[in-house]
Structure formats: C-alpha cells, structure tokens
Amino acid sequence: MIRVTVWNEFVHERHNAAVAAIYPDGIHNTIAAFLRPHVDLDVRTATLDEPDHGLSEAVCRDTDVLLWWGHAAHDRVEDAVVARVHRRILEGMGLVALHSAHVSKIFTRVLGTSGVLIWREAGERERVWVTNPGHPIAAGLGDCIEIEHSEMYGEPFGIPPPEEQVFISWYEGGEVFRGGNCWRRGNGKIFYFSPGHETYPIYHHPQVQQVITNAVRWAQPQGHWPNGFRNVLPEQAHEKIVATGPSVHGPGGTLVGRGKADA
C-alpha cells in the first residue's frame, strides 16, 4: 500500500468564484477523489491552514508520496515544515510537484534552483508531448495530451537538467516548456508536472489524472536513506584495523573543542 498525502494551500478555491466553480471542494479533494479508487493507494489530504500545514512529523513519517499544489501563499509555508519535508525526501519520500509548485519553498530547496519561468494566462491550447513513451509515468498514454485551455509556461525554466524528461509542452502561442521532469535527491524521487492552472478544469482531464496516478506509483520509496552522520569506530570495521595518528574526535566520535564558531 502506497501512503499518499495530497497537499494544497486551498486559497484560490475559497476566494475566487471561478476557481470554486471548478473545484468546489478544493483541488486537493479533486485529486484525492481520483486516486482513492486505486486499491494500492491510501490517500489523505492536508492544507495550509491546518496546524503544521497538515504536515506534522507523524504525517510526514507516514507518507510515502507527497503531492504539492501551491500558488498564492508560498511565503506562508513555515520554514520548519519545509525542512521537515526536505528531510523526508532525502530519506526516501517521493515528491510530485504540481503546476505553480515550481516556485514553492520545498521545490526550490530540494532542487537548489530558482524555478522561475515565463508565463501567460490566456486560456490557450496546450499539447503535452510524450518524449519518453517507455517511462512508467507515461504508461497508458498516446503520443500527447490535448488540453483545450491552459496557462502558458515557457522557457527558460530555472531547474537543474532533468535526470529523466517525460513530457514537453507546446502552446498555441508558440512556446515550448519542459513540463514533465524527474530527479532524485538522496533516496527520494521528484516529479514535476506543469499542467494544472486553477481557473481551468485540468485536474478533471482523464489523461492528466493518469499521469498523476502513474507518478505516485513511480515516486514511491525504494529504500531508506539514513539521516545524519554515523561514526564507525575502528573496532566496528568489517575488516580488522588499528587507528593511527592524531584525531580531533574523542570517545564515541564526539568532536573535541567544538565552540560556537564551529557549531
């Protein structure tokens, strides 16, 4: 069973009538609703205004894949929660970053780049081309996904070179965009998928739902990456060795003489 948490800031749906008409229960609940029928997925939701933004230590520990949607309130996400999520990604939790999550605190932190791009909100057609049809995230798709109305995201896109590129979008205005990309950080898998502007019913699109479902299965943990340093003492080595030479560490590996400047 893959334990999934769908996170959404849940701001636009409560303050914009056009968005509320498309997602009356919030984008998070729309996504959760199409994931829940899959028997291999155990799905919960979390939102910005909950304590710890719904991402407590316990929730993060019990999450295998985190989906993140944000746009209007990136700056309201507490740094302590971002650090907690980042740590879990390094340990092995998957992250599926959706649409405007490209400039969320967690996405820019885990990738180490700005996430900036060019954009235009004109309701134009988007064609999401499958560039890697053999990739698990592209399973069940044809050559492309046609989205009748979308927000344009264009290059240059401030991301590290993708380790795997699954999709590239073309827009009616002529721009192209690397809108479906994969990375690994520590033991965690990261997938960014750009379609999903809140004023269009993109998360009701069956093929977009297929991509997100595939991404959840792809991003599930494949092991555990331990946190922190682990001192292996000479007597614990797999082969017999004798320690020689001076050391700045005392018994048990503690750093001797560590002052505030070294902390």
N, C-alpha and C positions, 0 to 999 in steps of 0.2 A: 504494500500500500504506500503510495506517494503522498506525503502530507504537504498540502498546498495552502499558502496564505496569499490571498488577493488583497493588496494594499492600494487604497485610493484616498487622495486628500479629501474628496467629497465636498468640494466647494462650489464649483460651477452648477451642479445639479440643484443646489439649494438656493441659488441666487440668480440664475438665468433661466427664463421661461422656455427658451428654445431648447436648451440642454435638458431641462426637466421633462419636456415632452418626449424626448428620445429615450432618456434613461431615468424614469420616474423613481426608481429605487436605487439609483446610483450606478455608475459604471462598474464598481466592484461587484455589486449583486448581479448585474447582467453577465459579467464574465464568470462568476461563480455558478450561475444557473446553467450555462452550457458545459461547464466542467463536471458538475456533480453527477450527471447520469453515467459517467465512466466509472466502472466498478473498481478500477485500480487507483482512483484518486479520492483522497479525504480532504475536503475543501472547507476552509474558514475564510472570513473576511476581517479586515482591520482598516481603521480610518484615522485621519489626522487628529481629530478632537478627542479620541479616547485617551485614557491615561497611558503614558509611554507611546502614544500614537498607535496603540494596539499591538506594539512590538516589544513586549516585556522580555526579560531573559528567558522565561519559561516558554513563551510563544516562539521566540527565535530558536531555542533549543529543539522545539518540537516541530519545526518547519524544515521540510526537505527542499522545497522550491518556493521562492518569494516572487510574486508578480507585483510590479510597482508602476502606478499611474499617478502622475502629478503634473501640474501646470501653473496654477495661480499662487501657490503657497510653498514653493520650495524653501524659502527663507524661514518658514515657521517650523520646519523639521529640526528637532533638537540635535545638536552635535553628538550628544551622548548616545542617542538612539542610532545615529548613523555609524558611529564607531562600533556599536554592538552588532549591527547588521554586517558591517565590513568584516569583523572578526569571524562571524559565522560563515560568510562566503569563503574566506580563506580556509576554514575548516572543512568546507565541502558543500554548504548550502548553495543551490542554484539561484540565479537571479534572472528574471525575464523582465527587462525594462521596456515599457510601452510608451510610444509617442513622445510627449514632452518630457518624459523622464530622462531625455538626453542631457538636460542641464540640472537634473536633480543632484542633491549633495552626494547620494550614495553612488550614482553612476560616475560622476566626475572623480570622486575619491578613489573608487576601485580601479578605474582605468587610468587615472593620473593626467587627464587632458581636459580641455575646456568644454567639449561637447557642443560648441557653437556651430551654427549653420546659417543659411539664408532661408527665408520663408515668404509665403504669400497665401493669404486666406481669400480665395476667390471661388471656391466650390468647383474646381476644375476636375477633369477626369484624371485618374491615376491608374497606370498599368504597372503592376508589380511583377517583374520578370523573375522567373526561377533560374538562377545562374548555376545552381548545383543540384540537379534533379535527383542525385543519389543520396543527398543528405537526409537524415531522419526527419528534420524539421519540414522538409518539402514533401514528405510522404502523402500520397493521395491527391496531389495537385497536378494540374496540367502544365502547359507552358507558362501561364501567367494568371494573375488575379486581376480582374477588371473592377475598379471601384468608381462608381459614377460621379460622386462628389467627394473631394478630399482637400486637405490643406497641402500646399506645396512645401516640401522640404528639399533644399538643394545644396549642392557642393559649392565651396569646400565645407567639409564636415570635420570638426575638431575631435577626431578619435584616433587611437593607435591603429595601425594597419590591422584589419581583421585577420584573425587566425583562420577563420573559415567565413566566406561570404556566401549566403544562401539566396539573397534577393537583391535586386537593384530596381528602383522605381523610375518610371518615365512619367512626366506630367504633360498635360495638354499645352501648357505654355512653353514647353521645350526642354525644361531642366531634367536632370537625372540625379539620383541620390542613392547612396549605399544604405538602404533601409532595412536590411536583414543580415546582421553580423554576429559572429561568435568569437568569444575569447575564453581563456582560462586564467584565473588568478588564484594562486595557492592550489587548493584542491577543488575550488568551486568553478562551475561553468556559468558563463554570462551570455545571454542572447538579447540583442536589441532589435525591436520591430517597430518601424515608424508609423504605419497607418493607425489612426485612432483618434482623429480630432473630434472633440466633444460635440460640435454642432452638426455632425453628420452621423448616420446610424451605422458606422463602420463595424462596431462590435456585434451587430446583428447579421453581418455578412457570413454565410456558411464557410467560405474558404478562409476568411480571417480567423474564424473560430477554430478551423482545422489546424492552422499554423500555430496558434497559441496552445492548443492541446498537444500537438506534436512537440512544441518547445518545452512544455512542462515535463514530458517524459524524457526528452533529451537531457534536460538540465538536472535531473535527479542525482543525488550524490553517488559517487563511485569510490567510496573510501573515506578516510578521516585524516585531516592534516592537523597535527597537534599544535597548540599554541605555546608560545614562549620558548625559552632556552631549556635544554636538558643536559646537565653536566654528566658525562660518562666518566667515572673515576677510573684510574689505571687498573685497579683490581676488578673492574666490571667489564674490561675489554674482552672481546671474543677470543683474542689471542693474548698470551702472556706477555706483558711489557713491564718495564721498570721506568718510573718517572725520573727524568734527569733535568738538571738546570733549574734556575730560579723561576718563581711564579708569583704573580700578583694576587693569586687566589689562596684563601685559607681552607680549612677543613670543610668538606661538603661543597666546595666550589664558590664560597662567598668571596666577594671582591673586597680585598683589604684596603683600608684607607680611602674608601669612597666618600667623597664630600659632596656638598650641594652642587658644585660645578660639574661633577661627574655624573650626577643623577640623571 
